């Protein structure tokens, strides 16, 4: 299976690029952000809990996130692969993901990371707030907190995949198409070399 972790800070373009990768490689998109937002919109208990963390720029606890993600993955037993967007965000989540995929006799093929400067992220998130209506993208204090949480809590996951020789960084600045081409080049190199 072609299981890809699409990695990068808030505003790096993970959602945009994952949509293109899904279409090209016929993958199932598993976005924790989408799962959380659907639960928030539906005003489920889980959604209310997730919202309380997200509104403060914090990560939703691992146990909640992992159980939701496994439930979503199980809905697609015939998938050719998954693209994990916004997950894993901690070492514990990366280990839990490996354990879960092992039960399906598969694993992570590659972590693709969109690398974007903090200044560019602030610009992108502010612009995204204007079109998406997401309040968490409009407040500069929450934006900075999300970037800080990413750097402190999520960035270390990079080392987890580097230790397995599964990490590949890609410049996340440029046109959507040029970034997509760079991502595809890395995937195809990995497929060819595996």
PAZAPA-4460 file (N, C-alpha, C; in steps of 0.05 Angstrom, whole numbers, plus 32768, in hexadecimal, padded with zeros to 4 digits):
% residues 194
    n_x    n_y    n_z   ca_x   ca_y   ca_z    c_x    c_y    c_z   seq   type   mol
   8011   7FE8   8000   8000   8000   8000   8011   8019   8000     1      X     A
   8007   802E   7FF3   8015   8047   7FF2   800A   8059   8008     2      X     A
   8016   8057   8020   800D   8067   8037   8021   807E   803B     3      X     A
   8016   8096   8038   8027   80AE   8039   801E   80C0   8050     4      X     A
   8031   80CA   8060   802C   80DF   8073   8033   80F9   8066     5      X     A
   801F   810A   8062   8025   8125   8057   8028   8138   806F     6      X     A
   8040   8143   8072   8049   8150   808A   804F   816D   8084     7      X     A
   804A   817E   8097   8051   819A   8094   8041   81AB   80A8     8      X     A
   804A   81C3   80AD   803D   81D5   80C0   8022   81DE   80B6     9      X     A
   8012   81EA   80C8   7FF8   81F5   80C0   7FFC   820A   80AA    10      X     A
   7FED   8207   8094   7FF0   821A   807E   8004   8212   8069    11      X     A
   8011   81FB   806B   8025   81F3   8058   801A   81EA   803E    12      X     A
   8000   81E3   803D   7FF4   81DA   8024   7FED   81BD   8023    13      X     A
   7FEC   81B0   803B   7FE7   8193   803C   7FCC   818C   8030    14      X     A
   7FB8   819B   8036   7F9D   8195   802C   7F9C   8197   800D    15      X     A
   7FA8   81AC   8003   7FA8   81B1   7FE6   7FB7   819A   7FD8    16      X     A
   7FCF   8194   7FE2   7FDF   8180   7FD4   7FD4   8163   7FD8    17      X     A
   7FC8   815E   7FF0   7FBE   8143   7FF4   7FA7   813D   7FE0    18      X     A
   7F97   8151   7FDA   7F81   814D   7FC7   7F8C   8145   7FAC    19      X     A
   7FA2   8151   7FA3   7FAE   814A   7F89   7FBB   812E   7F8A    20      X     A
   7FC8   8128   7FA0   7FD5   810E   7FA3   7FC1   80F7   7FA4    21      X     A
   7FAB   80FC   7FB2   7F95   80E8   7FB3   7F8B   80E1   7F98    22      X     A
   7F87   80F5   7F88   7F7D   80F1   7F6D   7F91   80E1   7F5C    23      X     A
   7FAA   80E9   7F5D   7FBE   80DC   7F4C   7FC4   80BF   7F54    24      X     A
   7FC6   80BB   7F6F   7FCE   80A0   7F78   7FB7   808F   7F83    25      X     A
   7F9E   809A   7F82   7F86   808B   7F8B   7F88   8083   7FA8    26      X     A
   7F8F   8096   7FB9   7F92   8091   7FD5   7F79   809B   7FE5    27      X     A
   7F76   8090   7FFC   7F60   8099   800E   7F6C   80AF   8020    28      X     A
   7F5E   80C5   8021   7F67   80DD   8030   7F5E   80DA   804D    29      X     A
   7F70   80DA   8060   7F6A   80DA   807C   7F75   80F3   8088    30      X     A
   7F64   8107   808C   7F6C   8121   8097   7F60   8124   80B3    31      X     A
   7F71   8125   80C7   7F66   8128   80E2   7F57   8143   80E4    32      X     A
   7F61   8157   80D6   7F53   8171   80D7   7F37   816F   80CC    33      X     A
   7F33   8161   80B5   7F19   815D   80AA   7F07   814D   80BD    34      X     A
   7F12   8138   80C9   7F03   8128   80DB   7EFA   8138   80F3    35      X     A
   7F0C   8148   80FE   7F05   815A   8114   7EF0   816E   810C    36      X     A
   7EF3   817B   80F5   7EE0   818F   80ED   7EC4   8183   80E8    37      X     A
   7EC3   816B   80DD   7EA9   815E   80D9   7E9B   8159   80F4    38      X     A
   7EAB   8151   8107   7EA0   814C   8122   7E98   8166   812F    39      X     A
   7EA7   817C   812B   7EA0   8196   8136   7E87   81A0   8129    40      X     A
   7E85   819E   810F   7E6D   81A7   8101   7E54   8198   810A    41      X     A
   7E58   817E   810E   7E42   816D   8117   7E3C   8170   8135    42      X     A
   7E4D   8180   8143   7E4A   8185   815F   7E49   816B   8170    43      X     A
   7E5A   8158   8168   7E5D   813F   8177   7E6D   8145   8190    44      X     A
   7E6B   8133   81A4   7E7B   8137   81BC   7E99   8138   81B5    45      X     A
   7EA1   8126   81A3   7EBD   8127   819B   7EC4   8141   818D    46      X     A
   7EB2   814B   817D   7EB6   8165   8170   7EB9   817C   8184    47      X     A
   7EA8   817C   8198   7EAA   8191   81AD   7EC5   818F   81BB    48      X     A
   7ECD   8177   81C1   7EE7   8173   81CF   7EFE   817C   81BD    49      X     A
   7EFE   8173   81A4   7F13   817B   8191   7F13   819A   818D    50      X     A
   7EFC   81A6   818B   7EFA   81C3   8188   7F07   81D2   819F    51      X     A
   7F04   81C8   81B7   7F0F   81D6   81CE   7F2D   81D7   81CD    52      X     A
   7F3A   81C2   81C2   7F57   81C2   81BE   7F5F   81D3   81A6    53      X     A
   7F51   81CF   8190   7F58   81DD   8177   7F55   81FB   817A    54      X     A
   7F40   8204   8188   7F3C   8221   818B   7F53   822F   819B    55      X     A
   7F62   821E   81AA   7F78   8229   81B9   7F93   8223   81AB    56      X     A
   7F92   8218   8192   7FAA   8213   8184   7FB9   81FA   818E    57      X     A
   7FAB   81E9   819D   7FB8   81D1   81A8   7FB0   81B8   8198    58      X     A
   7FC0   81A3   819C   7FBB   818A   818E   7FA5   817B   819E    59      X     A
   7F94   816D   818F   7F80   815B   819B   7F8F   8143   81A7    60      X     A
   7F88   8139   81BE   7F97   8123   81CB   7F9A   810A   81B8    61      X     A
   7FB1   80FD   81BB   7FB8   80E6   81AA   7FA2   80D1   81A9    62      X     A
   7F99   80C8   81C0   7F86   80B2   81C1   7F6D   80B8   81B0    63      X     A
   7F62   80D0   81B2   7F4B   80D8   81A3   7F51   80D8   8185    64      X     A
   7F67   80E4   817E   7F6F   80E6   8162   7F73   80CA   8155    65      X     A
   7F82   80B9   8163   7F89   809F   8158   7F6F   808E   8154    66      X     A
   7F5E   808E   8168   7F45   807E   8165   7F34   8087   814E    67      X     A
   7F32   80A2   814A   7F22   80AC   8134   7F2E   80A5   8119    68      X     A
   7F49   80A7   8118   7F56   80A1   80FE   7F53   8083   80F7    69      X     A
   7F57   8072   810A   7F54   8055   8105   7F38   804F   80FB    70      X     A
   7F24   805B   8107   7F08   8057   80FF   7F04   8060   80E2    71      X     A
   7F0F   8076   80DA   7F0D   8080   80BF   7F1B   806D   80AB    72      X     A
   7F33   8064   80B2   7F43   8052   80A1   7F34   8038   809D    73      X     A
   7F27   802E   80B2   7F19   8015   80B0   7F01   8016   809D    74      X     A
   7EF8   802E   8096   7EE1   8031   8084   7EEA   802C   8067    75      X     A
   7F04   8028   8062   7F0F   8025   8047   7F21   800C   8045    76      X     A
   7F15   7FF4   8048   7F26   7FDC   8049   7F34   7FD6   802F    77      X     A
   7F2B   7FE0   8018   7F37   7FDA   7FFE   7F49   7FF0   7FF4    78      X     A
   7F50   8003   8005   7F61   8019   7FFD   7F7C   8011   7FF1    79      X     A
   7F85   801F   7FDD   7FA0   801A   7FD1   7FB5   8026   7FE3    80      X     A
   7FAC   8039   7FF4   7FBE   8046   8006   7FB0   805E   8013    81      X     A
   7FBD   8069   8026   7FB2   8080   8035   7FC6   8097   8033    82      X     A
   7FBA   80AF   8033   7FCB   80C7   8037   7FC2   80D3   8052    83      X     A
   7FD4   80D4   8064   7FCF   80DE   807F   7FD6   80FB   807F    84      X     A
   7FC2   810C   8083   7FC5   8129   8082   7FC0   8134   809E    85      X     A
   7FD5   813F   80AA   7FD2   8149   80C5   7FD6   8134   80DB    86      X     A
   7FE0   811D   80D3   7FE4   8107   80E6   7FFB   80F6   80DC    87      X     A
   800C   80EC   80EC   800E   80F0   8109   801B   810A   8110    88      X     A
   8014   8114   8128   801F   812E   8131   8031   812A   814A    89      X     A
   8033   8112   8154   8045   810C   816B   8052   80F1   8167    90      X     A
   8068   80EC   8176   8075   80D2   8174   8061   80BC   817B    91      X     A
   8051   80C0   8190   803D   80AC   8198   802A   80A6   8182    92      X     A
   8021   80BA   8173   800F   80B6   815D   801D   80A6   8146    93      X     A
   8036   80AD   8141   8045   809F   812C   8048   8082   8133    94      X     A
   804E   807C   814C   8051   8060   8154   8036   8051   8153    95      X     A
   8021   805F   815B   8006   8053   815A   7FFE   804E   813D    96      X     A
   8005   8060   812B   7FFF   805C   810F   800E   8044   8104    97      X     A
   8027   8041   810A   8036   802A   8101   8029   8010   810B    98      X     A
   8021   8010   8125   8014   7FF8   8130   7FFA   7FF2   8122    99      X     A
   7FEA   8007   811D   7FD0   8003   8110   7FD5   7FF8   80F3   100      X     A
   7FE7   8004   80E4   7FEC   7FFB   80C9   7FF8   7FDF   80C8   101      X     A
   8007   7FD8   80DC   8012   7FBC   80DE   7FFC   7FA8   80DF   102      X     A
   7FE5   7FAF   80EC   7FCE   7F9D   80EE   7FC2   7F99   80D2   103      X     A
   7FC7   7FAA   80C0   7FBE   7FA8   80A4   7FD4   7F9E   8091   104      X     A
   7FEA   7F95   809E   8001   7F8B   808E   800D   7FA0   807B   105      X     A
   800E   7FB8   8085   8019   7FCE   8075   8028   7FE2   8088   106      X     A
   8032   7FF7   807C   803F   800B   808C   8041   8025   807D   107      X     A
   804E   8039   8089   8052   8053   807C   8068   8050   8066   108      X     A
   8061   8058   804E   8074   8057   8038   8087   806F   8039   109      X     A
   807C   8087   803F   808D   809F   803E   807F   80B5   804E   110      X     A
   808F   80C6   805A   8085   80E0   8065   808F   80F5   8052   111      X     A
   807C   8103   8045   8083   811A   8034   807D   8133   8044   112      X     A
   8091   8144   8046   808E   815D   8056   808F   8175   8044   113      X     A
   807B   8186   8047   807A   81A0   803A   8089   81B4   804C   114      X     A
   809F   81BE   8043   80B0   81D0   8053   80AA   81ED   804A   115      X     A
   80A0   81FD   805E   8098   8218   8059   80A1   822A   8071   116      X     A
   80AB   8242   806B   80B4   8254   8081   809C   825E   8092   117      X     A
   80A2   8265   80AB   808D   826F   80BD   8080   8288   80B2   118      X     A
   808F   829B   80A6   8084   82B3   809B   806F   82AD   8086   119      X     A
   8076   829A   8074   8063   8292   805F   804B   8285   806B   120      X     A
   804E   8275   807F   8037   8268   808C   8023   827C   8097   121      X     A
   802E   8291   80A5   801D   82A6   80B0   800C   82B3   809A   122      X     A
   8019   82B9   8083   800B   82C6   806D   7FF5   82B3   8062   123      X     A
   7FFC   829A   805E   7FE9   8287   8053   7FD1   8282   8065   124      X     A
   7FD6   8280   807F   7FC0   827B   8092   7FAE   8293   8093   125      X     A
   7FB9   82AB   8093   7FA8   82C3   8093   7F97   82C5   807A   126      X     A
   7FA3   82BE   8063   7F94   82BE   804A   7F7E   82A8   804A   127      X     A
   7F85   8291   8055   7F72   827B   8056   7F5A   8282   8067   128      X     A
   7F5E   8291   807C   7F48   8299   808E   7F34   82AA   807F   129      X     A
   7F3D   82B9   806C   7F2B   82CB   805C   7F18   82BB   804B   130      X     A
   7F21   82A3   8041   7F10   8294   802F   7F03   827C   803C   131      X     A
   7F0F   8271   8051   7F04   8259   805E   7EF1   825F   8075   132      X     A
   7EF4   8277   8080   7EE4   827D   8098   7EED   826F   80B1   133      X     A
   7F05   8263   80B0   7F0F   8255   80C8   7F1A   826A   80DC   134      X     A
   7F0D   826C   80F3   7F16   8280   8107   7F33   827B   8111   135      X     A
   7F3B   8261   8111   7F56   825B   811B   7F6C   8266   8109   136      X     A
   7F65   826C   80F0   7F78   8277   80DD   7F79   8296   80DD   137      X     A
   7F66   82A2   80EB   7F64   82BF   80EA   7F73   82CE   8101   138      X     A
   7F78   82C0   8116   7F84   82CD   812E   7FA2   82C9   812E   139      X     A
   7FB2   82DF   812C   7FD0   82DC   812B   7FDB   82CD   8143   140      X     A
   7FCF   82D1   815B   7FD9   82C3   8173   7FD5   82A5   8171   141      X     A
   7FBD   829D   8167   7FB8   8280   8164   7FC9   8275   814D   142      X     A
   7FCD   8284   8138   7FDF   827B   8122   7FFA   8275   812D   143      X     A
   8005   8288   813D   8020   8284   8148   8021   826C   815B   144      X     A
   800C   8269   816B   800A   8253   817D   800A   8238   816E   145      X     A
   7FFB   8237   8158   7FFA   821F   8148   8016   8219   813C   146      X     A
   8024   822D   8133   803F   8229   8128   8052   8220   813E   147      X     A
   804F   822C   8156   8060   8225   816D   805B   8208   8175   148      X     A
   8041   8200   8176   803A   81E5   817E   8045   81D1   8169   149      X     A
   8043   81D8   8150   804E   81C7   813A   806C   81C3   813E   150      X     A
   807A   81D9   8143   8098   81D8   8146   809F   81C7   815F   151      X     A
   8091   81CB   8174   8098   81BD   818E   808F   81A0   818E   152      X     A
   8076   819B   8185   806A   8180   8189   8069   816F   8170   153      X     A
   8066   817C   8159   8062   816C   8140   807C   8168   8131   154      X     A
   808C   817D   812F   80A6   817B   8120   80B7   8164   8128   155      X     A
   80B8   815C   8142   80C8   8144   8149   80C0   812A   813B   156      X     A
   80A7   8129   8131   809F   8111   8122   80B0   810D   8109   157      X     A
   80BB   8123   80FF   80CD   8121   80E8   80E4   810D   80EE   158      X     A
   80EF   810F   8106   8105   80FD   810D   80FD   80E0   810E   159      X     A
   80E5   80DB   8116   80DA   80BF   8117   80DC   80B3   80FB   160      X     A
   80D3   80C1   80E7   80D4   80B7   80CB   80EF   80B8   80BF   161      X     A
   80FF   80CC   80C7   811B   80CD   80BD   812A   80B5   80C6   162      X     A
   8125   80AC   80DE   8133   8094   80E9   812C   807B   80D9   163      X     A
   8115   807B   80CC   810C   8065   80BC   8113   8069   809E   164      X     A
   8121   807E   8098   8127   8086   807C   810D   8089   806B   165      X     A
   80F9   8095   8077   80DF   8099   8069   80D8   80B6   8066   166      X     A
   80EA   80C8   806F   80E4   80E5   806E   80EF   80F1   8054   167      X     A
   80DE   8102   8047   80E7   8111   8030   80DB   812D   8031   168      X     A
   80EC   8141   8033   80E3   815D   8033   80E0   8168   8017   169      X     A
   80CC   8179   8012   80C7   8185   7FF9   80C2   81A3   7FFE   170      X     A
   80CD   81B4   7FEE   80C9   81D1   7FF0   80AB   81D7   7FEB   171      X     A
   809E   81E2   8000   8081   81E8   7FFE   807B   8203   7FF4   172      X     A
   808F   8211   7FE9   808A   822C   7FDE   808D   822A   7FBF   173      X     A
   8079   8235   7FB2   8078   8234   7F94   805C   8231   7F8C   174      X     A
   8058   822B   7F72   803D   8227   7F68   8032   820C   7F73   175      X     A
   8018   8209   7F74   800C   81F0   7F7D   8016   81D9   7F6B   176      X     A
   8017   81DE   7F51   801F   81C9   7F3E   803C   81C1   7F41   177      X     A
   804D   81D5   7F46   806A   81CE   7F48   806F   81BF   7F62   178      X     A
   8061   81C6   7F77   8064   81B7   7F90   805A   819B   7F8D   179      X     A
   8043   8198   7F7F   8038   817E   7F7A   804B   816C   7F6A   180      X     A
   8057   8178   7F56   806B   8169   7F45   8082   815F   7F57   181      X     A
   808B   8170   7F69   80A2   8168   7F7B   8099   8151   7F8D   182      X     A
   8081   8152   7F97   8077   813D   7FA8   8075   8122   7F99   183      X     A
   806A   8124   7F80   8068   810C   7F70   8083   8100   7F69   184      X     A
   8096   8111   7F64   80B1   8108   7F5E   80BC   80F7   7F75   185      X     A
   80B8   8101   7F8E   80C2   80F3   7FA5   80B3   80D8   7FA9   186      X     A
   8099   80D8   7FA5   808A   80BF   7FA7   8093   80AB   7F92   187      X     A
   8095   80B4   7F79   809D   80A2   7F64   80BA   8097   7F68   188      X     A
   80CC   80A8   7F72   80E7   809E   7F78   80E6   8088   7F8D   189      X     A
   80D5   808D   7FA1   80D2   8079   7FB7   80C6   805F   7FAD   190      X     A
   80B2   8061   7F9C   80A5   8049   7F91   80B9   8039   7F80   191      X     A
   80C8   8048   7F70   80DB   803C   7F5E   80F2   802E   7F6D   192      X     A
   80FA   803B   7F83   8111   8030   7F93   8109   801B   7FA8   193      X     A
   80EF   8016   7FAB   80E7   8004   7FC0   80E3   7FE7   7FB6   194      X     A
***
